[in-house]
Amino acid sequence: MIKTCRKLGVRLYSDAVINHMVGCGNDANTQHRNSNGGSCTNWGNKTSSASEPSPFYSQCFAYTFNPLSGQPPSQEFPAVPYGPTDFHCERTLSSWNSPLDLNAGWLVGLTDLNTERENVQERIADYLTDLISLGFSGFRIDAAKHIQPTDLVAIFTKLKRNLGGSFPDDFITWLEVLLGGEAQLLMCNTKSGYNYGATFVEQFKANGFTDEEINKIKVWASWYPNAPDEDCGGVGRLRSVIQNDDADQQNPGSSSRDMHGRGSVLVKEKNVPLHRSFEVKLFEDPYGVQNNEVDYPIRVVLSSYYFPENGARGIPDGKSDCSLCTTTCDGCKTVKFREAYDANSKGYDDPQVNQYTRVHRDSDIVNAMRAWMRL
């Protein structure tokens, strides 16, 4: 796929998850248990975690020693390799305004990597280098605000070194930094000790990054479209990546980003004309734009899929079919296979016919893109 895309001039960017590893308890331990309402729930290992590409282990809900190491349950990922000391001690993420909690807290039970450690930074930088070697042009860094800014600077410094001292010409990356109610901590207060705005930029400069290189390290503007200036100018229009609906918003109950009527989540609202209007606006006249020729050089459109009516939350790629389940299958809900490619698709397909949304193929949106890019 990468070779085909690059031959056709299409760049690919990887969604890089480098803050954490697997959800605690989804591992190769054969015995798990959890007290729930006075009863005890027991489960075994997940099929994939036991064999592909190698067994991995976590500490949660496990009560027996690891049969291979003879040690108490802990975080062990030998294929990476990561060991117990490469993770933060289990910590509830109870405060979104605490730098310690944001950096070391276990986000929804995900085993949180200790990115302060030199060897962890090196391993992450090596992983990102591998992605570039495969043909990716850059990355979206998932959950970036849960990696303290100084660690991210160190990781990108090591990546730049691995690449011979400079980034490829087509390289960009963007960091997922959801502001929520923490704009002061994360953007506006340059002395907060956890600033992804102006202080972040100064830290890169102190490590020898040029302005051109810093402009390649962008921040996904979670504050768009509702509050275009919520970053207090710390990121600015040139380094902000803007988007209408995003993947996190598709999940039921998600409140990660309230657009206050200035955007539309297609798979929830299923209002095609409304959604199309906000996608077109993204290119013709986005909120907060001062110069549409220069501002927001990276604008993202989400093509995704609808969830089926049975309440399942899988992907319609044939891998979420309950007939394939061999371990812990109670409550399994099937997502039927659908062809991802449809030569006749014009963008907004009927979800009852084909679950994929293919927004990027809608003629109005494509024409708005082309006009903005002067094609």
PyMOL commands that set and color helices and strands:
alter all, ss='L'
color gray80, all
select helices_A, chain A and resi 2-7+47-51+84-86+99-104+107-109+118-134+144-146+149-162+183-188+198-206+211-215+236-239+248-250+266-269+272-284+322-324+359-361+363-372
alter helices_A, ss='H'
color red, helices_A
select strands_A, chain A and resi 13-16+20-23+32-36+39-43+110-112+138-141+172-177+217-221+240-243+298-300
alter strands_A, ss='S'
color yellow, strands_A
deselect
rebuild
show_as cartoon
